Amino acid sequence: MKGMERAPVDSKAMASVGYDPEAGVLEIEFRSGKIYRYHEVSPQVHAWLMRSPDKGSFFNRMIDGKFRFERIDHIDPDAPSLEDALRASLLAARPRAPEEPEAPEEPES
């Protein structure tokens, strides 16, 4: 699922909220900058959240710990896969083959 549009909200805890009623997904951006996506959220819960004068308290009572969620602010869709990133870091850390050693000097007789 790509990022959804979120609307700014008047809240000390939250910066913006978005909702996809077809998927039942609620997306909340907190003032800390963290963004979470909550699954199987009913349209009623979203509507109650948006009408609540204290969204932080509503979140704590009715959403936090009640729905499956994932943090999404740290996900970069254009970032390489973990496997590709590990491979690249191993290649970068691999010791380089030493250059050809110079021929040893002949001992003087």
Steps between C-alpha positions, in 0.01 A plus 500: 500500500638838406487792739157653537403862522475623856323811624654722768324468837476724804678284756796518735595141416409463133602703197277336238254215445399310188248221447425253220145371563526226234811351661405593858841660547559798728828687462620734776799732490605596850668828594819298562513434124417131534225368273294192581245308297218323689310215332134391516384833641129564450371821342328574833828497693654734242198734520511501881871578493450792264213640714680452830612825667790307662639276229793381713271371774266344246797327335620364835153369592367372168789431259831436675541126562167417335604470134781336307742772397828570326739791509547637149701822527830312477405315180649644181332339196803585285751353745683185395379175650667390820676223309637746242611741774682220686665378182621853419635551853689169487651588164606839633657344811678217316877536526656598175747265338849626569686636206771285352789498742826628372758234424724441798838655471785265425739476791838646426781251488 
